[in-house]
Amino acid sequence: MGMKEGTDNSERSVKRRICLAWILSGIVLGVSLLIAVLSVVRGHTTEIDLQNYVNVGTDAGGNPAVLLDVDAILNDLRLPNPNRPGVNAADYPEVYALCTAQMRLKPIDGDHMRVTVYADTETLKRYGITFTKTTWEQQLKGFVAGATPTPVPRPPSETPAPGPKEDPPDADGYLTSLLDADGNGLNLRAVCEAVHNERDLLCKEIFGNNYDTTKTQTAFIVYTEGRRKNLYRASYTATYRPEDGSEPYSIWFTVDVYDLLRADGKITYAGIDVSMCDSEEESKRLPDKGTVEKLWGGGVRVEGKKGFDLNGFVVFPGYPTSYRLANGVYWSPTYDALDEDAIWKLTAVDGHSLANLLRYARKEIYARYYMAFDPKSEREFRQHYNAYDWYEERKPDLSRLMTETERSNIRLLREIQSLIEK
């Protein structure tokens, strides 16, 4: 009897050990499966070939532009997308690192560009995400919808100079001013066009085509804290006018173009934000932190500078001032073909907004043909040019004698003036 009982106890003990071993094996297998699932979900040990997610082409202005499809990367890695409600990129370090990756293009020859990606690779590596390469050559291929030039700072050199060093205003790097080292304005055409596109997208989405917009304020802001380096902000009031004659109503919003960068002589930026406001006062409220510079008439106001030379002609930086020919006719740069940079280099000055200077530049071409200015609608220009001995009203109208270069200059001046005003 005793032997049988001992045998039964031994068998039960063996069964318990076997059962315990199965349970432990199940736990280990479950943990392994969980780790495997988390590795897949969080993109661990994943190498990304960025060339599969990058489009290189031109933007709406014909400038080289690059677009990184971050949404596709997040989708392929099965990571949460911050564009979806309730998802905050800051809660997912690897997602934040991917969303803040920046790109830069450098021309090589013809339509071939060198693409370089800058990202927080240390954080990505910590989460098992690596890039096959961060620099490669790629050919421009057509128009890239939705693409904007995506600026990044230059990588540090192999032997960096000791101590912090800030890029001068006229060198490549994040902007600390909208003026170059000589006090001339920078070409903000890409920025202005981006602002207008975002403004129109918002208004058409809300109002359709039946609306008016008024730009109430523009400012350039350099932050001393936070992720953004700087931004160009335009404040707007948009008014909807119902076709049935009922009371119109308005909305207020701001358009921020942030992280402005000067690279290879052009101004690019990292992104755009549109923010709705409850009132015009709120839309014009500027941040407490950072350096704020209000832009006068769309350009930086420069005290102590004059917008006209001694002959009353608009001054274009980089061009010779006007001079008198032997026949007594005054000549000036606007008789030569103007380029965009020459026009954008103008800055708002004491007494004249930037848009008004461009208006004068157009009228000046007409004035050299002695056109009569309307005493009511063009009173300002009539008074201005009548103050100079070289100008006299003549009839018939001599504008028919304008060259195609002059007509082209007028069109370009009007176009940029419209960009600034609207």
Secondary structure, 3 states (H helix, E strand, C coil): CHHHHHHHHHHHHHHHHHHHHHHHHHHHHHHHHHHHHHHHHCCCCEEECHHHHEEEEECCCCCEEEEECHHHHHHHCCCCCCCCCCCCHHHCHHHHHHHCCEEEEEEEECCEEEEEEECCHHHHHHCCEEECCCEEEEECCCECCCCCCCCCCCCCCCCCCCCCCCCCCCCCEECCCCECCCCCECCCHHHHHHHHHHHHHHHHHHHCCCEEEEEEEEEEEECCCCCCCEEEEEEEEEEECCCCCCCCEEEEEEEEEECCEEECCEEECCEEEEEEECCHHHHCCCCCCCEEEECECCECEECCCCCECCCCCECCCCCCCCEECCCCCEECHHHCCCCHHHHHCCCEECCECHHHHHHHHHHHHHHCCCCCCCCCCCHHHHHHHHCCCCCCCCCCCCHHHCCHHHHHHHHHHHHHHHHHHC
